[in-house]
Amino acid sequence: MRTSAALILTCLVLGSRNEASPASDEPSLKTVLSRAAAYAVDYHQRFTVLVAEEHYVQRVGPERTAGAPDRRGLDRERLLKSDYIIVPDYAGTNSWLGVRDVLEVDGEPVTTDHERLRALLEDTSQPVASRLRALSDLQAKYNLGGLYRTINVPTLPLVFLLPDRQPRFRFKHTGTTKSRDTPVWVVSYEERDRPTIIKTPEGHDVTSSGSFWIDPVTGAVLRTELRAGQVADRPLTTIILVGYAYNSRFEMLLPEDMNELYLTGLSRIEAHATYSNYRRWEAEARIK
């Protein structure tokens, strides 16, 4: 599990090492963001309710500081095997919902009623807010670390690139590199408008920042980084990195892996997820 934090640090260094040096034939940042906006719009239009096989490893331990004794013996680790359902527009236009239907915990089958998840997704008689909370509570019992977290949906940062959302952010071309042999721009972003897109369960603003790895020619997004800002009276640091890979069945880039890091002031939570075997969910037409 230590590889997740290492990967986060590697990607951050990779994105900042090569400072942008515009060439005469390079597009402007405005042009690249326009192409990324068109890509995000098309992505939202083409994305249907998909299910992926997810392998999700979590590790939690005390937050370590320089000079502190090594307390690795207190660390805990958990492996979940799930059907991970990604639902677009569940709580409004251009929103995303990710739900785990946990099948195994540390290799042991889960014998809970999987129909409850389906019923919550399809029951339009209940308000969306109450269903979201019920779905989150349904899977929260499998999370290590006691941190209530719902923003770890791999497609979430793509919302920030939509035409009506881009003005809320400040963007900067911070470097160039390669991702899967594709030359990409590293474009950083920082949310400046209030109210913020992400909020706490209590409704408090949470600012977003991070980076996109964007193909400057097509606007395609090959990697995202999301840093969720701290909340008042809550020492929390959040970093979520997602990598995309081309899926020939759906003819689009789909999340391939996600790395998470949460520092709460007392504990350190790391998680690494991989996604494969994408398919459509048969009940997709009835989810609203």
N, C-alpha and C positions, 0 to 999 in steps of 0.2 A: 503493500500500500504506500510505502514511502515514495514510490515512483510517481504518484499523482502530484505531490507537492513539487517534486523535481521537474516534472513536465511543465507545471505552471511557471516555475522560475525560468526554465529554458525558453518557453515561448515568449515570456515578457522580455527577456534579454534579446531574443531574436528580433522582436518587433522594434526595439529601440536602438539596436546596434548600428544599423545602416541609416543614417540621416538622409532624408529626401534631397536629391539634387536634380532639379527639373532639367530635362533635356528639351531641345527645341520642338521635337515631335511628340512630347508627352502631353496627354490631356490635362486639363485643369482639374483641381479638386472639385469644382462645381460640376464639371462634366461627369466625373467618376461617381459623385454622389447622385446625380440624376440617373445614371445607368443602374446604380445600386437600388434606387427607389423603384425603378421599373421592374427590376429583378424581384424585389420584395413584394410588389403588387402581384406579379405573375405567380410567385411562389404561394401566396395566400389563396389565389384563385384556383390553382391546380392541386393544392394539398387537400386530400380527403382524410377522413378518419382512418389512421393507420395503426396497426399493432406491430410491435417489434419484440423479438426475444431479447430480454435484457439480463445481463449478468452484472450485478451491482455489489461492489465490495465497500464496506464502511469500516473505518477504524477511528477510535476515539481514545484520547488520553489527556493527561494534563498539559496545559499550554506551557511549553518550555521556553525559558529565557536564558540569555547568556549567563554562564556561571552557576545555573541551577543544577542540582543533582539529577542524574539520569534516573527517571522513574518509569522506564519502559515496561516494567513488570505490571503496571496498572492498566496498560493498554488493553482494549477489547476490539475484536474484529468480528464482522458478520458478513456472510455472503448470501445474497438474495438472488433467486432465479425467478423471473416474473414475465408475464405478458405486459408490456408497457404500451399503454394506449395514449396516443397524441391526438387531441381533439381541437380543431380550429373553431373560433367564433362561439365558444361555449357560453361565455359570460359577456357577450357583446362583440361587435364587429372588430376583427383583427386581434382578438384575444386568443390565448393558447391555454390548454389544460393538459397536464400530463398525469396519468393515473397508473399505479402499479397494481396489477392483479397478481399477488405474490403466490407462487406455486411451490417454492422450496425455500427453507431457511437453514443454512449450513448443511445442505444435503438432505434434510428431512422434509418430506412432503407436508404441505399445509392443507388441513382438512376443513377449512372454513367454507362457508357458503359463497361461492363465486357469483351466484346469481344476484347477490345484494348489490354488487358493483354495477352490473348491467341495469338493475332496476333504478338505481340512483341516477345513472346517466340518461335513462329514457323517460323518467317520470317528470314530464313538463308541468304537472299540477303543482309541484313545489317550486318556490322561488329559487332562482339560480344561486343566490348567496347561501341559502341553507343547504342546497345540494353540494356546493363547493366545499363548505365546511364539513359536511358529512363524509364526502369523498376523502378529504384530507385527513380527517380523524380515522377513517377506515385503514389507511396505510401508515399513519404516524406511529402506530405501536411497533412497527418494525425498524424505526429509525434509532440509531444509537446517538447518545449525547444529549437527549432531552431538548433539542432545539427544534421549534416548530418552523418548518421551511417548505415553502410552496413555489419559490421562484426558480427552482432547479428543473425547469422545463427547457430542453435543449434548443428549441426554436424561438424562445422568447425574445432574444435580442434583435431578431429580424424585424420586429414591430417598430423599433427605433428608426429604421431606414425608410419607412413608408413616407410618402410625400407630405402628409399632414402632420407627421411626427418629427420629421427632420428639423423644422424651425425651433423645436424645443431644445435642441442640442447645439453645442459648439463642436465642430469637427476640425481635425488637423491631420495633414499628411505627415506622418512621423518617420516613415522609412519604406524601403522596398526589400523584398526577399522572395523566396520561392516556397510554395506549398504544393506538395504532390507534383513537383516539376513544373508547376504553373507560376509564372512571374506574378506577384501580387503586391498591391499597396497595403501597407499597414496604416489604417486610419483610426486615430483615437477619437473618442467622443466624451462629452461631459454634459449632463443634463443641467439646464439653467432655469427652466420655467417651473412654476408652482401653480397648482398642485402637481406632484410628481406622478409618473406612470405607475410606479411600484409603491405600494403602501403596506404598512403593517396591518395585522388583523384588527387593530384598534383604530385604523384610519390615519395614522401618522405618515407624513411624507418620508420617502426613502429615495435619495438621489442615486442615479445610475451613472456609471462611467466605465470606460474600458477601451477595447479596440476591435476593429474588424479587419480581417485579411480579405481584401477584395481584388478580384480580377479586374484591372482597370479597363479592359476591352469590352467585357460582357456585363460587368457589374455583379457577377456571381460572388457569393460569400462562401469562402472555404473554411474559415475558422472564426470563432467569436470569443471575446473575453468580456465578461460582465463583472464589474465590481459594484456591489451594493453599498451605498454610503451608510455611515453610522446613524443610529437613531438616538435622540436625546435620552440620557440616563441609561444607555445600553451599549456597553463596549463590545461591539460586534464588527468583525471584518469578514467580508464574503468575497471570494473569487471563484468564478465558474468559467471554465474553458470548454468549448465544444468544437470538435472536428467533424467535417462533412466529407462524404464520399459519394461518388456517382453510383446511382442504383439503376441498372439497365431495365428492370421490370417497370419502374415508374418513370424512367427517363428524367430524373432530377437528382440533385444533391440531397442526401438525407443524413441526419446525424449518425455518426459512426461511433463516437466516444465522447464522454463527458467527464471532466475532472473538477472536483469541488474541494474548496478549503474554507473552513469556518474557524475563526478565532473568537472565542467568547469572553476572554479575560481570565477564565478558569480552565477551559478545556480547548482542545484542538481536535477538530473533526475533519477527516479526509475521506473522500469517496471517489471511486472510479467506476464508471459504467461503460459497457460496450453494448452496441445494438446490432442485431442481425435478423435475417429472415423476416423482412417487412412483408406485410400483407394487409389487405383491407379488412376492416371490421364489418361483419355482415349486418350489424344493426345501425350502420352509419347514417342511413337516410332518416332515421327516427330521432336522432340526437338534435335538440334545439335548445 
